[in-house]
Amino acid sequence: MTPETAPFWLEPSPVTFPPTTLALDEPNGLLAIGGALTPEWLLHAYQKGIFPWFSPDEPILWWTPNPRSLLLPENFKLARSLKQTIKKNRYTITLDTHFKEVIEHCSQVPRPDQEGTWITEEMQTAYTQLHEAGYAHSAEAWDEAGNLVGGLYGVAIGKAFFGESMFTLKPDASKVAFTALVMQLQTWQFELIDAQVETDHLNRFGAENFTRTQFETRLNQAVNRPYTPQKWQFEIDWIAQAVQWKNPKD
């Protein structure tokens, strides 16, 4: 990626983006370049369905893909095999107890056809600041020996959760953590989980593609729901809720 291929250059101030309709089709959804990785920029971006993604040797690149992969919590699909794993209680799941460790582990996950990581130290610092402000959250999976073996992190605004990355060191650890988080988000009446771009992994959980227009309509409703930034903790028996979960009919 070279700066010449990006449609808009952003200065560090003011915090503003061009209309998302001006994003490039190829590469899919590239909207702007520049700006800054600060909580103010990130929150402004996510409320518009924009997120940063770039390699260590690139400037900040901002994206809004079309189509957009979303998981509507009510459409969550729980595989029978994963439900059996949950019943066996192999992992203890927590929320917001080790955010820095989760994002660091995510930065170390090998990605197909990708050298290095897009979760640079600069990105880790920015999202940790969001976490400290009560907007970025993590779910952690612990094995019976008390080792952190899986997890994920993302950003919450209103009743929208924007998933960023996950990691797993033991079978199904991140899947169990994700299931636990979805159960809690259901209870909190979250309206969407943004998966950004389509993957087979999220499709198996019930994610679907939406046009940018459809996504932004849902997003505008969700981010404007009442929400108090805060540290998260479980307010439900998520295991019982998952065991009783009935998948939506296809």
C-alpha positions in Angstrom: 0.0 0.0 0.0 1.3 3.4 -0.9 0.0 6.8 0.2 -1.0 7.6 -3.4 -3.6 4.9 -3.4 -5.5 6.2 -0.4 -8.4 8.5 -1.2 -8.1 11.0 1.7 -5.3 12.3 3.8 -6.2 13.1 7.4 -4.4 15.6 9.6 -4.0 14.9 13.4 -6.7 17.6 13.9 -9.6 18.1 13.6 -11.0 14.6 14.3 -13.1 14.0 11.2 -13.6 11.5 8.4 -15.0 11.8 4.9 -18.3 10.1 4.1 -18.0 6.3 4.1 -19.6 6.2 0.6 -16.3 7.5 -0.8 -14.3 4.4 0.4 -12.4 2.5 -2.3 -13.9 -0.7 -3.7 -10.3 -2.0 -4.2 -8.9 -2.6 -1.7 -12.2 -3.3 -0.1 -13.2 -0.3 2.1 -10.1 1.8 2.3 -11.4 5.2 3.2 -8.6 7.4 4.6 -5.0 7.6 5.7 -3.4 9.5 8.6 -5.1 11.0 11.6 -4.0 9.6 14.9 -4.4 6.6 17.1 -6.0 8.3 20.1 -9.1 7.4 22.1 -10.9 10.4 20.5 -10.0 9.3 16.9 -10.9 5.6 17.6 -14.3 6.4 19.2 -15.2 8.7 16.4 -14.2 6.1 13.9 -16.1 3.2 15.4 -19.3 5.2 15.7 -19.2 5.5 12.0 -18.2 1.9 11.3 -14.6 2.8 10.5 -11.6 1.0 12.0 -7.8 1.1 11.7 -5.8 -1.7 10.2 -2.3 -1.4 8.9 1.2 -3.0 8.9 4.1 -1.7 11.0 5.7 -0.1 7.9 2.6 1.8 6.9 0.9 4.9 8.0 -2.5 4.7 9.8 -5.1 3.3 7.3 -8.8 3.5 8.0 -11.3 1.0 6.6 -15.1 0.5 6.1 -15.6 -2.7 4.1 -18.6 -3.4 1.9 -20.1 -5.9 2.6 -19.8 -6.0 6.3 -19.8 -9.1 8.5 -22.1 -8.9 11.5 -23.3 -11.3 14.1 -26.7 -10.4 15.5 -26.8 -11.8 19.0 -30.2 -13.4 18.5 -28.8 -15.3 15.5 -25.9 -16.8 17.4 -25.3 -20.5 16.6 -23.7 -22.8 19.2 -22.3 -26.0 17.8 -23.3 -29.1 19.7 -19.6 -30.1 20.2 -18.8 -26.7 21.7 -21.8 -26.9 24.0 -20.4 -30.3 25.3 -17.1 -28.6 26.0 -18.9 -25.9 28.0 -20.8 -28.5 30.0 -17.5 -30.1 31.0 -16.4 -26.8 32.5 -12.8 -27.0 31.1 -12.3 -23.3 31.1 -13.0 -20.5 33.5 -14.0 -17.3 31.7 -13.5 -13.8 33.0 -14.1 -10.3 31.6 -11.7 -7.3 31.7 -9.2 -8.9 34.1 -6.1 -9.1 31.9 -6.8 -6.8 28.9 -3.1 -6.1 28.2 -2.2 -9.8 28.2 -5.0 -10.6 25.8 -4.1 -8.0 23.2 -0.4 -9.0 23.5 -1.3 -12.6 22.9 -3.5 -11.6 19.9 -0.5 -9.7 18.4 1.5 -12.9 18.5 -1.0 -15.1 16.6 0.4 -16.3 13.2 -1.9 -15.1 10.4 -2.1 -16.9 7.0 -0.3 -14.9 4.2 0.7 -12.2 6.7 4.1 -11.4 7.9 4.4 -9.9 11.4 1.3 -8.3 13.0 -1.0 -5.4 12.6 -1.4 -5.2 16.3 1.7 -3.0 16.8 2.8 -1.5 20.1 1.2 1.7 19.0 -2.1 -0.1 18.5 -1.8 -1.9 21.9 -1.2 1.4 23.6 -4.2 3.0 22.0 -6.6 0.2 22.8 -5.3 -0.1 26.3 -6.2 3.6 26.8 -9.7 2.8 25.5 -9.9 -0.1 28.0 -8.9 2.2 30.8 -11.6 4.6 29.7 -14.2 1.8 29.8 -14.7 1.3 26.1 -12.4 -1.6 25.2 -13.0 -5.0 26.7 -11.5 -8.4 26.9 -12.8 -11.9 27.6 -10.3 -14.4 29.0 -10.2 -18.2 29.1 -8.2 -19.9 31.9 -7.4 -23.6 32.2 -7.6 -25.6 35.3 -4.0 -24.7 36.2 -4.8 -21.0 36.1 -3.1 -20.3 32.8 -4.4 -17.8 30.3 -5.1 -20.0 27.3 -7.5 -18.0 25.1 -9.4 -14.8 24.7 -10.5 -11.9 22.6 -10.9 -8.1 22.8 -13.0 -5.4 21.2 -14.7 -2.1 21.6 -18.2 -1.3 22.9 -20.2 1.8 22.1 -23.8 2.0 23.0 -25.2 -1.4 22.3 -22.7 -2.3 19.6 -19.6 -4.5 20.2 -16.8 -4.3 17.6 -14.7 -7.5 17.7 -11.1 -7.0 17.0 -9.0 -10.1 17.5 -8.9 -13.4 19.4 -6.3 -16.0 20.3 -6.3 -19.6 21.6 -3.6 -21.8 23.1 -5.8 -24.8 23.9 -8.6 -26.4 21.9 -11.8 -24.3 21.9 -10.6 -21.8 24.5 -11.3 -18.7 22.5 -14.6 -20.2 21.3 -15.8 -20.7 24.8 -14.7 -17.2 25.8 -16.6 -15.8 22.8 -19.7 -17.8 23.7 -19.6 -16.5 27.2 -19.3 -13.0 26.0 -22.2 -13.4 23.6 -24.4 -14.7 26.4 -23.6 -11.7 28.5 -24.1 -9.2 25.6 -27.5 -10.9 24.9 -28.5 -10.1 28.5 -27.3 -6.5 28.2 -29.5 -6.3 25.0 -26.6 -5.5 22.7 -27.9 -5.3 19.1 -24.9 -6.2 17.0 -21.4 -7.7 17.1 -19.2 -6.4 14.3 -17.0 -9.0 12.7 -15.7 -6.5 10.1 -14.9 -8.9 7.2 -16.3 -12.4 6.5 -14.5 -15.4 7.9 -15.6 -19.1 7.9 -14.9 -19.1 11.7 -17.5 -16.3 12.5 -19.9 -17.7 9.9 -20.1 -20.9 11.9 -21.3 -18.7 14.8 -24.0 -17.2 12.7 -22.4 -14.1 11.3 -23.8 -12.8 8.0 -22.9 -10.2 5.4 -24.7 -6.9 5.2 -24.3 -4.1 2.8 -22.7 -0.9 4.1 -26.0 0.8 4.1 -27.7 -1.9 6.0 -24.8 -2.1 8.5 -24.8 1.7 9.1 -28.5 1.8 9.6 -28.2 -0.8 12.4 -25.0 0.8 13.7 -26.6 4.2 14.1 -29.4 2.7 16.1 -27.1 0.6 18.3 -24.4 3.2 19.2 -27.0 5.7 20.3 -28.5 3.3 22.9 -27.7 4.3 26.5 -24.3 2.9 27.7 -22.1 3.7 30.6 -18.3 3.1 29.9 -17.1 0.8 32.7 -15.2 -2.3 33.5 -17.2 -5.4 32.7 -18.0 -8.5 34.8 -20.5 -11.3 34.4 -23.9 -10.6 35.7 -25.4 -14.0 34.6 -24.7 -17.7 34.9 -23.4 -17.8 31.3 -22.8 -21.5 31.4 -26.4 -22.3 32.2 -27.5 -19.8 29.6 -25.3 -21.4 26.9 -26.3 -25.0 27.8 -30.0 -23.9 27.4 -29.3 -22.0 24.2 -31.4 -23.0 21.2 -30.0 -22.1 17.8 -32.2 -20.1 15.4 -33.8 -22.1 12.6 -32.0 -21.9 9.3 
